[in-house]
């Protein structure tokens, strides 16, 4: 449910109804140069992509090659949160 141009009381009442029924709720408005946005998504899962950090080889020390090996991660891991 998306609301705009509503009174605060209407927004709160409709958000409570949506929250009880597991419905995602968005509201917002703009007043000249200022505005606001609010969302109530309840419980939700999302996935974050994190790069795998390459471990330095035994022969490499703390030089530019070792730093490049750590930064050039070829693989990523998806983490569910």
Backbone atoms as SQL, in Angstrom:
CREATE TABLE atoms (id INTEGER PRIMARY KEY, chain TEXT, resi INTEGER, resn TEXT, atom TEXT, x REAL, y REAL, z REAL);
INSERT INTO atoms VALUES
  (1, 'A', 1, 'UNK', 'N', 0.853, -1.170, 0.000),
  (2, 'A', 1, 'UNK', 'CA', 0.000, 0.000, 0.000),
  (3, 'A', 1, 'UNK', 'C', 0.894, 1.226, 0.000),
  (4, 'A', 2, 'UNK', 'N', 0.604, 2.186, -0.880),
  (5, 'A', 2, 'UNK', 'CA', 1.347, 3.441, -0.954),
  (6, 'A', 2, 'UNK', 'C', 0.388, 4.600, -0.690),
  (7, 'A', 3, 'UNK', 'N', 0.733, 5.472, 0.239),
  (8, 'A', 3, 'UNK', 'CA', -0.093, 6.629, 0.574),
  (9, 'A', 3, 'UNK', 'C', 0.686, 7.919, 0.387),
  (10, 'A', 4, 'UNK', 'N', -0.001, 8.958, -0.087),
  (11, 'A', 4, 'UNK', 'CA', 0.530, 10.313, -0.107),
  (12, 'A', 4, 'UNK', 'C', -0.613, 11.264, 0.212),
  (13, 'A', 5, 'UNK', 'N', -0.276, 12.465, 0.630),
  (14, 'A', 5, 'UNK', 'CA', -1.268, 13.526, 0.884),
  (15, 'A', 5, 'UNK', 'C', -2.333, 13.098, 1.886),
  (16, 'A', 6, 'UNK', 'N', -1.952, 12.401, 2.945),
  (17, 'A', 6, 'UNK', 'CA', -2.902, 11.959, 3.966),
  (18, 'A', 6, 'UNK', 'C', -2.544, 12.598, 5.309),
  (19, 'A', 7, 'UNK', 'N', -3.522, 12.642, 6.187),
  (20, 'A', 7, 'UNK', 'CA', -3.262, 13.136, 7.535),
  (21, 'A', 7, 'UNK', 'C', -2.455, 12.100, 8.314),
  (22, 'A', 8, 'UNK', 'N', -1.801, 12.554, 9.366),
  (23, 'A', 8, 'UNK', 'CA', -0.989, 11.660, 10.195),
  (24, 'A', 8, 'UNK', 'C', -1.857, 10.556, 10.786),
  (25, 'A', 9, 'UNK', 'N', -3.065, 10.898, 11.221),
  (26, 'A', 9, 'UNK', 'CA', -3.967, 9.915, 11.819),
  (27, 'A', 9, 'UNK', 'C', -4.335, 8.826, 10.806),
  (28, 'A', 10, 'UNK', 'N', -4.606, 9.220, 9.555),
  (29, 'A', 10, 'UNK', 'CA', -4.934, 8.238, 8.512),
  (30, 'A', 10, 'UNK', 'C', -3.748, 7.329, 8.231),
  (31, 'A', 11, 'UNK', 'N', -2.553, 7.919, 8.151),
  (32, 'A', 11, 'UNK', 'CA', -1.354, 7.117, 7.899),
  (33, 'A', 11, 'UNK', 'C', -1.140, 6.090, 8.998),
  (34, 'A', 12, 'UNK', 'N', -1.265, 6.517, 10.254),
  (35, 'A', 12, 'UNK', 'CA', -1.056, 5.599, 11.369),
  (36, 'A', 12, 'UNK', 'C', -2.101, 4.476, 11.368),
  (37, 'A', 13, 'UNK', 'N', -3.354, 4.822, 11.120),
  (38, 'A', 13, 'UNK', 'CA', -4.427, 3.827, 11.133),
  (39, 'A', 13, 'UNK', 'C', -4.233, 2.808, 10.015),
  (40, 'A', 14, 'UNK', 'N', -3.925, 3.279, 8.804),
  (41, 'A', 14, 'UNK', 'CA', -3.737, 2.371, 7.677),
  (42, 'A', 14, 'UNK', 'C', -2.478, 1.540, 7.853),
  (43, 'A', 15, 'UNK', 'N', -1.412, 2.116, 8.411),
  (44, 'A', 15, 'UNK', 'CA', -0.190, 1.350, 8.675),
  (45, 'A', 15, 'UNK', 'C', -0.467, 0.231, 9.677),
  (46, 'A', 16, 'UNK', 'N', -1.239, 0.502, 10.716),
  (47, 'A', 16, 'UNK', 'CA', -1.560, -0.537, 11.698),
  (48, 'A', 16, 'UNK', 'C', -2.338, -1.683, 11.054),
  (49, 'A', 17, 'UNK', 'N', -3.285, -1.354, 10.182),
  (50, 'A', 17, 'UNK', 'CA', -4.053, -2.388, 9.490),
  (51, 'A', 17, 'UNK', 'C', -3.138, -3.225, 8.592),
  (52, 'A', 18, 'UNK', 'N', -2.274, -2.553, 7.835),
  (53, 'A', 18, 'UNK', 'CA', -1.337, -3.261, 6.958),
  (54, 'A', 18, 'UNK', 'C', -0.382, -4.132, 7.763),
  (55, 'A', 19, 'UNK', 'N', 0.149, -3.604, 8.857),
  (56, 'A', 19, 'UNK', 'CA', 1.106, -4.345, 9.681),
  (57, 'A', 19, 'UNK', 'C', 0.464, -5.615, 10.254),
  (58, 'A', 20, 'UNK', 'N', -0.771, -5.511, 10.736),
  (59, 'A', 20, 'UNK', 'CA', -1.478, -6.681, 11.288),
  (60, 'A', 20, 'UNK', 'C', -1.694, -7.759, 10.242),
  (61, 'A', 21, 'UNK', 'N', -1.881, -7.367, 8.975),
  (62, 'A', 21, 'UNK', 'CA', -2.178, -8.319, 7.910),
  (63, 'A', 21, 'UNK', 'C', -0.962, -8.687, 7.063),
  (64, 'A', 22, 'UNK', 'N', 0.213, -8.247, 7.472),
  (65, 'A', 22, 'UNK', 'CA', 1.443, -8.600, 6.756),
  (66, 'A', 22, 'UNK', 'C', 1.570, -7.945, 5.384),
  (67, 'A', 23, 'UNK', 'N', 0.992, -6.764, 5.221),
  (68, 'A', 23, 'UNK', 'CA', 1.038, -6.035, 3.956),
  (69, 'A', 23, 'UNK', 'C', 2.095, -4.941, 4.057),
  (70, 'A', 24, 'UNK', 'N', 2.943, -4.840, 3.049),
  (71, 'A', 24, 'UNK', 'CA', 3.985, -3.803, 3.047),
  (72, 'A', 24, 'UNK', 'C', 3.333, -2.433, 2.875),
  (73, 'A', 25, 'UNK', 'N', 3.888, -1.421, 3.561),
  (74, 'A', 25, 'UNK', 'CA', 3.280, -0.096, 3.608),
  (75, 'A', 25, 'UNK', 'C', 4.324, 0.976, 3.323),
  (76, 'A', 26, 'UNK', 'N', 4.007, 1.901, 2.432),
  (77, 'A', 26, 'UNK', 'CA', 4.867, 3.038, 2.112),
  (78, 'A', 26, 'UNK', 'C', 4.036, 4.306, 2.179),
  (79, 'A', 27, 'UNK', 'N', 4.602, 5.363, 2.725),
  (80, 'A', 27, 'UNK', 'CA', 3.939, 6.660, 2.709),
  (81, 'A', 27, 'UNK', 'C', 4.987, 7.755, 2.576),
  (82, 'A', 28, 'UNK', 'N', 4.569, 8.873, 2.053),
  (83, 'A', 28, 'UNK', 'CA', 5.488, 9.996, 1.906),
  (84, 'A', 28, 'UNK', 'C', 4.751, 11.213, 1.388),
  (85, 'A', 29, 'UNK', 'N', 5.409, 12.339, 1.457),
  (86, 'A', 29, 'UNK', 'CA', 4.846, 13.585, 0.958),
  (87, 'A', 29, 'UNK', 'C', 5.968, 14.594, 0.787),
  (88, 'A', 30, 'UNK', 'N', 5.711, 15.634, 0.041),
  (89, 'A', 30, 'UNK', 'CA', 6.685, 16.685, -0.201),
  (90, 'A', 30, 'UNK', 'C', 6.046, 18.023, 0.133),
  (91, 'A', 31, 'UNK', 'N', 6.800, 18.870, 0.818),
  (92, 'A', 31, 'UNK', 'CA', 6.353, 20.207, 1.191),
  (93, 'A', 31, 'UNK', 'C', 7.399, 21.201, 0.706),
  (94, 'A', 32, 'UNK', 'N', 7.312, 21.641, -0.531),
  (95, 'A', 32, 'UNK', 'CA', 8.312, 22.546, -1.083),
  (96, 'A', 32, 'UNK', 'C', 9.651, 21.843, -1.215),
  (97, 'A', 33, 'UNK', 'N', 10.650, 22.323, -0.476),
  (98, 'A', 33, 'UNK', 'CA', 11.985, 21.719, -0.521),
  (99, 'A', 33, 'UNK', 'C', 12.136, 20.559, 0.458),
  (100, 'A', 34, 'UNK', 'N', 11.160, 20.317, 1.299),
  (101, 'A', 34, 'UNK', 'CA', 11.264, 19.281, 2.320),
  (102, 'A', 34, 'UNK', 'C', 10.238, 18.187, 2.058),
  (103, 'A', 35, 'UNK', 'N', 10.548, 17.010, 2.530),
  (104, 'A', 35, 'UNK', 'CA', 9.635, 15.897, 2.361),
  (105, 'A', 35, 'UNK', 'C', 10.013, 14.775, 3.303),
  (106, 'A', 36, 'UNK', 'N', 9.231, 13.714, 3.248),
  (107, 'A', 36, 'UNK', 'CA', 9.521, 12.548, 4.080),
  (108, 'A', 36, 'UNK', 'C', 9.064, 11.298, 3.352),
  (109, 'A', 37, 'UNK', 'N', 9.587, 10.172, 3.796),
  (110, 'A', 37, 'UNK', 'CA', 9.205, 8.867, 3.288),
  (111, 'A', 37, 'UNK', 'C', 9.293, 7.883, 4.442),
  (112, 'A', 38, 'UNK', 'N', 8.308, 7.026, 4.575),
  (113, 'A', 38, 'UNK', 'CA', 8.296, 5.999, 5.613),
  (114, 'A', 38, 'UNK', 'C', 7.869, 4.688, 4.984),
  (115, 'A', 39, 'UNK', 'N', 8.499, 3.604, 5.398),
  (116, 'A', 39, 'UNK', 'CA', 8.085, 2.282, 4.923),
  (117, 'A', 39, 'UNK', 'C', 8.072, 1.309, 6.092),
  (118, 'A', 40, 'UNK', 'N', 7.073, 0.460, 6.105),
  (119, 'A', 40, 'UNK', 'CA', 6.944, -0.615, 7.088),
  (120, 'A', 40, 'UNK', 'C', 6.884, -1.905, 6.284),
  (121, 'A', 41, 'UNK', 'N', 8.001, -2.608, 6.219),
  (122, 'A', 41, 'UNK', 'CA', 8.080, -3.829, 5.429),
  (123, 'A', 41, 'UNK', 'C', 7.887, -5.078, 6.268),
  (124, 'A', 42, 'UNK', 'N', 7.665, -4.918, 7.567),
  (125, 'A', 42, 'UNK', 'CA', 7.478, -6.088, 8.423),
  (126, 'A', 42, 'UNK', 'C', 8.712, -6.958, 8.405),
  (127, 'A', 43, 'UNK', 'N', 8.512, -8.246, 8.569),
  (128, 'A', 43, 'UNK', 'CA', 9.612, -9.202, 8.502),
  (129, 'A', 43, 'UNK', 'C', 9.905, -9.483, 7.035),
  (130, 'A', 44, 'UNK', 'N', 11.149, -9.375, 6.631),
  (131, 'A', 44, 'UNK', 'CA', 11.525, -9.699, 5.263),
  (132, 'A', 44, 'UNK', 'C', 12.971, -10.158, 5.215),
  (133, 'A', 45, 'UNK', 'N', 13.278, -10.985, 4.233),
  (134, 'A', 45, 'UNK', 'CA', 14.635, -11.475, 4.015),
  (135, 'A', 45, 'UNK', 'C', 15.240, -10.739, 2.840),
  (136, 'A', 46, 'UNK', 'N', 16.553, -10.583, 2.871),
  (137, 'A', 46, 'UNK', 'CA', 17.261, -10.013, 1.741),
  (138, 'A', 46, 'UNK', 'C', 18.609, -10.691, 1.628),
  (139, 'A', 47, 'UNK', 'N', 19.218, -10.555, 0.470),
  (140, 'A', 47, 'UNK', 'CA', 20.507, -11.186, 0.202),
  (141, 'A', 47, 'UNK', 'C', 21.532, -10.091, -0.033),
  (142, 'A', 48, 'UNK', 'N', 22.684, -10.248, 0.609),
  (143, 'A', 48, 'UNK', 'CA', 23.781, -9.293, 0.459),
  (144, 'A', 48, 'UNK', 'C', 24.949, -10.004, -0.197),
  (145, 'A', 49, 'UNK', 'N', 25.546, -9.377, -1.191),
  (146, 'A', 49, 'UNK', 'CA', 26.688, -9.963, -1.884),
  (147, 'A', 49, 'UNK', 'C', 27.974, -9.492, -1.228),
  (148, 'A', 50, 'UNK', 'N', 28.821, -10.444, -0.812),
  (149, 'A', 50, 'UNK', 'CA', 30.095, -10.107, -0.174),
  (150, 'A', 50, 'UNK', 'C', 31.222, -10.766, -0.956),
  (151, 'A', 51, 'UNK', 'N', 32.281, -10.017, -1.271),
  (152, 'A', 51, 'UNK', 'CA', 33.410, -10.624, -1.989),
  (153, 'A', 51, 'UNK', 'C', 34.218, -11.526, -1.062),
  (154, 'A', 52, 'UNK', 'N', 34.678, -12.631, -1.628),
  (155, 'A', 52, 'UNK', 'CA', 35.576, -13.513, -0.882),
  (156, 'A', 52, 'UNK', 'C', 36.948, -12.879, -0.892),
  (157, 'A', 53, 'UNK', 'N', 37.614, -12.857, 0.238),
  (158, 'A', 53, 'UNK', 'CA', 38.945, -12.262, 0.342),
  (159, 'A', 53, 'UNK', 'C', 39.967, -13.361, 0.096),
  (160, 'A', 54, 'UNK', 'N', 40.832, -13.127, -0.889),
  (161, 'A', 54, 'UNK', 'CA', 41.885, -14.099, -1.203),
  (162, 'A', 54, 'UNK', 'C', 42.964, -14.027, -0.139),
  (163, 'A', 55, 'UNK', 'N', 43.405, -15.185, 0.311),
  (164, 'A', 55, 'UNK', 'CA', 44.479, -15.230, 1.306),
  (165, 'A', 55, 'UNK', 'C', 45.821, -15.080, 0.599),
  (166, 'A', 56, 'UNK', 'N', 46.723, -14.405, 1.261),
  (167, 'A', 56, 'UNK', 'CA', 48.058, -14.175, 0.691),
  (168, 'A', 56, 'UNK', 'C', 48.831, -15.487, 0.625),
  (169, 'A', 57, 'UNK', 'N', 49.605, -15.659, -0.420),
  (170, 'A', 57, 'UNK', 'CA', 50.430, -16.851, -0.570),
  (171, 'A', 57, 'UNK', 'C', 51.569, -16.809, 0.427),
  (172, 'A', 58, 'UNK', 'N', 52.146, -17.980, 0.694),
  (173, 'A', 58, 'UNK', 'CA', 53.238, -18.060, 1.666),
  (174, 'A', 58, 'UNK', 'C', 54.461, -17.288, 1.186),
  (175, 'A', 59, 'UNK', 'N', 54.690, -17.216, -0.153),
  (176, 'A', 59, 'UNK', 'CA', 55.859, -16.534, -0.688),
  (177, 'A', 59, 'UNK', 'C', 55.700, -15.016, -0.732),
  (178, 'A', 60, 'UNK', 'N', 54.469, -14.534, -0.674),
  (179, 'A', 60, 'UNK', 'CA', 54.255, -13.089, -0.757),
  (180, 'A', 60, 'UNK', 'C', 54.280, -12.469, 0.625),
  (181, 'A', 61, 'UNK', 'N', 54.899, -11.329, 0.687),
  (182, 'A', 61, 'UNK', 'CA', 54.915, -10.626, 1.960),
  (183, 'A', 61, 'UNK', 'C', 53.958, -9.457, 1.859),
  (184, 'A', 62, 'UNK', 'N', 54.224, -8.348, 2.514),
  (185, 'A', 62, 'UNK', 'CA', 53.309, -7.225, 2.542),
  (186, 'A', 62, 'UNK', 'C', 53.649, -6.184, 1.479),
  (187, 'A', 63, 'UNK', 'N', 53.900, -6.612, 0.264),
  (188, 'A', 63, 'UNK', 'CA', 54.209, -5.697, -0.829),
  (189, 'A', 63, 'UNK', 'C', 52.985, -5.456, -1.694),
  (190, 'A', 64, 'UNK', 'N', 53.180, -4.779, -2.828),
  (191, 'A', 64, 'UNK', 'CA', 52.053, -4.462, -3.716),
  (192, 'A', 64, 'UNK', 'C', 51.377, -5.707, -4.288),
  (193, 'A', 65, 'UNK', 'N', 52.142, -6.763, -4.554),
  (194, 'A', 65, 'UNK', 'CA', 51.554, -7.992, -5.096),
  (195, 'A', 65, 'UNK', 'C', 50.612, -8.646, -4.084),
  (196, 'A', 66, 'UNK', 'N', 50.976, -8.609, -2.816),
  (197, 'A', 66, 'UNK', 'CA', 50.130, -9.192, -1.777),
  (198, 'A', 66, 'UNK', 'C', 48.836, -8.400, -1.642),
  (199, 'A', 67, 'UNK', 'N', 48.936, -7.075, -1.719),
  (200, 'A', 67, 'UNK', 'CA', 47.727, -6.240, -1.629),
  (201, 'A', 67, 'UNK', 'C', 46.832, -6.478, -2.835),
  (202, 'A', 68, 'UNK', 'N', 47.392, -6.586, -4.020),
  (203, 'A', 68, 'UNK', 'CA', 46.606, -6.823, -5.228),
  (204, 'A', 68, 'UNK', 'C', 45.898, -8.176, -5.122),
  (205, 'A', 69, 'UNK', 'N', 46.567, -9.186, -4.581),
  (206, 'A', 69, 'UNK', 'CA', 45.964, -10.512, -4.433),
  (207, 'A', 69, 'UNK', 'C', 44.760, -10.451, -3.493),
  (208, 'A', 70, 'UNK', 'N', 44.840, -9.619, -2.463),
  (209, 'A', 70, 'UNK', 'CA', 43.716, -9.504, -1.533),
  (210, 'A', 70, 'UNK', 'C', 42.555, -8.725, -2.146),
  (211, 'A', 71, 'UNK', 'N', 42.831, -7.733, -2.995),
  (212, 'A', 71, 'UNK', 'CA', 41.782, -6.894, -3.552),
  (213, 'A', 71, 'UNK', 'C', 41.097, -7.518, -4.758),
  (214, 'A', 72, 'UNK', 'N', 41.789, -8.339, -5.518),
  (215, 'A', 72, 'UNK', 'CA', 41.232, -8.925, -6.724),
  (216, 'A', 72, 'UNK', 'C', 40.493, -10.218, -6.393),
  (217, 'A', 73, 'UNK', 'N', 39.347, -10.087, -5.751),
  (218, 'A', 73, 'UNK', 'CA', 38.545, -11.256, -5.426),
  (219, 'A', 73, 'UNK', 'C', 37.726, -11.648, -6.641),
  (220, 'A', 74, 'UNK', 'N', 37.944, -12.862, -7.138),
  (221, 'A', 74, 'UNK', 'CA', 37.241, -13.320, -8.328),
  (222, 'A', 74, 'UNK', 'C', 35.869, -13.888, -7.987),
  (223, 'A', 75, 'UNK', 'N', 35.647, -14.274, -6.753),
  (224, 'A', 75, 'UNK', 'CA', 34.392, -14.903, -6.361),
  (225, 'A', 75, 'UNK', 'C', 33.673, -14.056, -5.321),
  (226, 'A', 76, 'UNK', 'N', 32.366, -14.204, -5.291),
  (227, 'A', 76, 'UNK', 'CA', 31.563, -13.545, -4.272),
  (228, 'A', 76, 'UNK', 'C', 30.682, -14.557, -3.584),
  (229, 'A', 77, 'UNK', 'N', 30.246, -14.224, -2.395),
  (230, 'A', 77, 'UNK', 'CA', 29.365, -15.072, -1.619),
  (231, 'A', 77, 'UNK', 'C', 28.065, -14.329, -1.378),
  (232, 'A', 78, 'UNK', 'N', 26.936, -15.000, -1.518),
  (233, 'A', 78, 'UNK', 'CA', 25.638, -14.407, -1.229),
  (234, 'A', 78, 'UNK', 'C', 25.274, -14.769, 0.214),
  (235, 'A', 79, 'UNK', 'N', 24.989, -13.751, 1.020),
  (236, 'A', 79, 'UNK', 'CA', 24.665, -13.954, 2.432),
  (237, 'A', 79, 'UNK', 'C', 23.215, -13.557, 2.647),
  (238, 'A', 80, 'UNK', 'N', 22.395, -14.501, 3.112),
  (239, 'A', 80, 'UNK', 'CA', 20.988, -14.209, 3.381),
  (240, 'A', 80, 'UNK', 'C', 20.860, -13.659, 4.786),
  (241, 'A', 81, 'UNK', 'N', 20.138, -12.550, 4.916),
  (242, 'A', 81, 'UNK', 'CA', 19.945, -11.925, 6.225),
  (243, 'A', 81, 'UNK', 'C', 18.477, -11.706, 6.460);
